[in-house]
Amino acid sequence: MNWWQMKTLRERDAIICDGSIRSGKTISMTVGFVLWSMSQFDGQVFAICGKTIESLRRNVILHMPQWLEGIFSVQERRSENRVTITGLGRQNTYFLFGGKDEGSAALIQGMTLAGVLFDEVALMPRSFVEQAMARCSVEGSRYWFNCNPESPAHWFYSEWIKGGQPAKKNALHLHFTMDDNLTLSPKVRKRYENQYAGVFYDRYIRGAWANADGMVYPDFDQKIHYVSLSQVPVDEIAKWFAGVDFGWEHYGAMVLLGRTQDGRYYLVKEWAAKHRHIDQWAETALKIKAKLGNINFYCDAARPDLVQKLREAGIRAIYARKDVLAGISEVASLYKQRRLFVVRENVQRFQEEIYSYVWKPGADEPVKENDDVQDAVRYAIYSDLKYGR
């Protein structure tokens, strides 16, 4: 929080804090940024940036009055995306920006800033970050970056962290782990460690800029996750729902899952075929509806015309949440926590896919082969976790 006052560091132009989740990066950076800006400037303008303004408010701005209590007063004007901070006989203005896509760079053009804080900089496009940096022309201005790690091919890692880049950029680089957050109890820390698997464990828990490599679901174990139909606790199922990946040239898939009250998932059946017409998918969905009632069918949003056809047939067809990495992370966590089970005798295509469902070399995406049932399962589970309750 006070690195900028240290004799050996105060000439640095930037600070970079990366590492694991729940390690204290956000609170340390935010309080440090405000302490620095309020002690060094008066009547100046700064920027605080997040992926979206909504996430920035949720993760940073909402907590600022508590973090700064007794030192500074914080007043937000939501309609103007502006925060005014007063204290020590000074007052500065902080504008809020969301850097969610390439077009966001235009939002910050033309401003003159005395400093900028990037919360979760790895989630922002390079054009936005560099445009915001270019606005910092006030003498003594500095850049403040924090993020959880992504792929080592990420532009921010290559430009600011890899090798000797911090020294070249005249930046201070601090790496955080959960050990740095003394408020986490061993029980809570263990819960976070059990929440992630594979590459997500490496990035979010170890805090490593790790490549996605090998199986997408490395914790899947047929001895653990395959069950027979008789082992499905039907009386405990709190909700049934389905996932749909329409396909055509490649396989299309419809999957039926049940979720128990305590959060266990059972994939009880798949329907997979090539060149299947929408009327055939609708017929299958209507048979499921006749047995289980008007359940949710989470469908591939890339085919809104086919989703509409299902709706016209009387099916509750809903656009699935398709955030690939976030969805994969949720499914991977369920396998790791032994909360997702698969009825082996009803899922032939799933069995053909699961061990060949792998990461594309050097990229944060799966190989687009042998993934149709896996996509349908991801659509269903991620959508249910996000808004199926």
TASUL-V571583 format. One line per field, one symbol per residue. phi: phi as a letter, one per 40 degrees, with the letter a starting at -180 (. if undefined). psi: psi as a letter, one per 20 degrees, with the letter a starting at -180 (. if undefined). burial: # if it has 9 or more other C-alpha atoms within 8 Angstrom, else .. A space follows every 10 residues. Layout:
BEGIN
phi->???
psi->???
burial->???
END
This chain:
BEGIN
phi->.bdcccdcbc cccabbbbic cfbgcccccc ccccdccccb bagbbbbbbb cbcccccccb cdcddccbdg bbbbbbbccb fbbbbbifgb abbbcbbbbc acccdccbcg cbbbiabbcg cccbcdcccc ccccccbcdg cabbbbaccb cccccccccb bdfbddcccf bcbbbbbccc bccccdcccc cccccbbgcc cdccbcgbcb ccagccbccc bccbccbcdc cccdccccab abbbbcgacc cbabbbbbbc ccgcbbccab bbacfccccc cccccccccc cbgcccbcbd ccbccccccc cccgcccbcc cbccccccdc cdcccccfbb bbcccbbccd cccdcbcbcc dgbcacccaf bcccccccdc ccccccacc
psi->hkhiiphiii iqirpporar rkijgggggg gggggghhhi qpkrprppqr gqhghggghf hhighghjpi gqppppnhhj lqpppprkjr prpoqpqpmi rhihhhhiqi qpqirppool hijqqhhggh gghiimippj qrpopqqqqb qiiqhhgghh gqckggghjl qppppqrhhi niipqhgggh ghhihqqchh ggghghkqnq qpqbqhmiip ohhgiprrhi ipmhiiphpq rqqpogrfha qrqpqpqqpr hjkqqoohqq opqqkpqhhh ghgghhhghh hiamrpooqo iimhhhghgg ghijqnpppq pjoggggggg ghhgghjljp qpogijmghg hhhgijnrqp pjqlqqplql jghhgggggg ghgghgki.
burial->...#....## .######### #.######## ###.####.. #..####### ###.###.## #..##..#.. .###...... #######..# ########## .#.##..##. .######### ##.###.##. ###.####.. ########## ##.#.###.# ##..##..## ###..###.. #.......#. .######### ########## ###.###### ...######. .#....#..# ########.. ########## ...####### .#.###.#.. ##..##.##. ....###### #.....#### #...###### #.....#### ######.### ####..#.## ####..#### ..##.##... ########## ####.....
END
